[in-house]
């Protein structure tokens, strides 16, 4: 059981960080750089 749980939780945390933090911050940063007036 432990051999399945640890990798599953690791992948869950990694993907949550990517989709919940990194991607929105990247999109917001790009939008602010490309469309500064509309993004503000």
C-alpha positions, 0 to 999 in steps of 0.5 A: 500500500505504501508503495502506491500511496507515496508516488501518488501523493507526490504526483498529486502535489506536483500537479496541484502546484503546477496547475494551481500556482505556476500556470496562473502566475505565468498566464497573469505575467504574460497578460500583464506584459502583452496587454498592460492596460487591459490586465490592470 
